Amino acid sequence: MSKRKRKRNRPKMSRHAQKNRSREDAKMHLPAHERYGFDYGVLPRIVLVGDLDFPRLWNRAACVAMCYTVIPQIGVRSDVPVAGMGFKDYEAAKKLFERFKSWMNPPCDETALSIAFISDPKDGDYFLHMGANPQQVVRRMLGNGAENDYFPVNISCFLVKKFRLSAYFQTFRRLATGKEILVCPVQAPSEIQGPDMTSVTLAIDPEDMGLQEGFFKRDVRFLDKALLATDTIEYRMTEISSTDKSTFDSKSSAPLPTPEEVAHLRRRQMKRFFPVTIARLPYNQSFKQARESLQSKYAEWQIIQAACNLYARGNWPELGMGEKVNMQGIYEKLRNHAQSSTEDAPLSFAYEVQQMEDQIVSDIAYLHSYVCTALSGDAQSELRNRGYL
């Protein structure tokens, strides 16, 4: 992703409240600390809606069978395992596979679509499990590297289809494990009206195999249900009564980072986003005066982080002033802009003691809401007791 130099900052951030709030801001109704505060030691949670056409096209195409074979030669590839999905509506199936391949376009790759075959010998079944890779969804919607800057919440649609475990599938698993597989749509023969859970040998016209519509995957997984953790989406979706099911996976919370992990990420992100600001803060007279007033109450990193947040708010006034303050939006701006070594605004930016302390308090509240599940009345004391301050 190309980086653009930031615009020069205004010398001082205005406190004037803007009267007109956008419809988006009006709908958000975010708590004050979520709009004003930000801590670079924790990844922002972000909700992205998955591809709603994926399950719709799947249902319309009506997968009724899996077809397995090995093709001796495809281009420069030899002995290619082929997993064909037999669909009743072949035109809808082609659109479905076009959608899959669009997920894999740069900056994403073939891992954008997760495919797994899950065997369950106990019940004599196996499952086709498919869905969008959560990290790649973030990358596809927000750009390269975004999967490392956000914790995605509620973003991925998955589907599962159950088939009867057969010798055909077991042979295919043995031949295809660890190899590159061609996954393609197949026009289901008229003899197959629906999944009757039996295995048959049928001749398929080569013209009915959508080799051109298919794609190669090196990361198709072959799993055993008995070995899956019960809290995984793969396991949960095998625990269904029907043979065909889709759902949106929901991740309600991020793994709680340790104080050491938070401190490490904060140092890394601050150096990444504010190298020039941090280098020039010691030469800003208003910052030096504010720091002297606050250093008995707050840690040095808290003061510097607050100064950087105020500077960023002044840098993007449309996101940083009045009732429209949106630190999440500013974070996205920071990700896509690089500071210039000639940027001299940090030297003249005007800091006020009360303004600095208000920002520190908001930053504390933001971190507190992220790492403390049982919120107390004193965020600073609780964070200090847990080692985060």
C-alpha positions, 0 to 999 in steps of 0.5 A: 500500500502506498503511503502519502505524506501527512498534511501539515497540522494546524498550530492549535486544535480548536475546541469549537464543537461542530454542530452538524453530525453525520448520520453515521456518527448519529447512529454510532452513539459511542461512549465518550472514551471510545470516541476521544480515547485510544491506546496503541497497545491493543488492536481495535475491534472491528465488525465487517459484514461477510459476503452475503451473496455467498450462501445465497448463490450456494443455495441457488446452485444446489450442491447435490454431490461431490465428484473425485478424480485424478487428471493425468495432466493439466498444463505443467501439472501432472497427476492433479487431484480434482474435487468437483462439486456437483451442482443442479444449477450450473449457471449459479455455480459458475457465479459462485466460483467467480465470487470465490476467485474474486476473494483471492484477488490481490492483496489476498490469495488462495487462502481467502477461501477456507476449505476443509473435509472433516471425516466422522467414521463414528457416524459414517459421514464426512463434511465439506466445510467452506468459508471466508478466511477472517484475516483475509476478509479484513485484508480484502476490505481494508487493505494489505496489512490490515489483518495485523492492525485489527481484531475482526468481530463477526465477519465470516460466513461458513457453510457445511454439507454432509455426505456419506463416508465412502471408499471414493472419498477415502481414496481421494483423501489419501491421494490428495493430502498435502498436494495442490488440488483443483476445486471446480464446479461440475454439472451434476448428472441428471441421475442425481436429483439430491443427496441420497447419501450413497456412492456411485460411479458415473461417467461425466462428460468433460464438457460438464466439468468446469475446469476453467471456472475452478481454481487450484488450492494447496491448503485444502485441509483433511480433518478428523472430527474426533480430533477437533476442539469443540469450540472451533467453527469446524466442529460446531458446524458438524453438530447439525441435524440437516445435511446442508447448513450455513452460518455467520461465525461470531467472535465476541471478544479478542483474547485478553492480551497480557500487560507485557504484550500491550506494552510491546505493541504500544511501543511498536505502534507509536514508533510506527505512527509518530516517529517525527512527533515523538522525536520533536516533543522534547523541543515543544515548549508547551508540551514540556510545561504540560509534562511537568504538571502531569508527570507526578500523576501519570507515566511518561508513556501516558503523557506522550501517547496523549500528546500524539493523540491530540496531535493526530486529532489536530492533523485531521480536524474532520475526525478530531474536533468537537462532537465528531471526534472519532479516534477509530477513524484517525487510527485508519488515517494513521495506517495509511499515512507516513510522517515526513521527516520535514514535518515541523508542526510538532514543534509549534503545536500548542498543548494545554495541561487540562487538554492533555489530562482529559486525553489521558483520562480518555485513553485510560478509559479506552484501555480499561474497557478493552482489558477489564471485563468487570469494570469498576468505578476507578479505571486507573486503579484497576489497570494499575493493579493488573499491571497495565499502568 
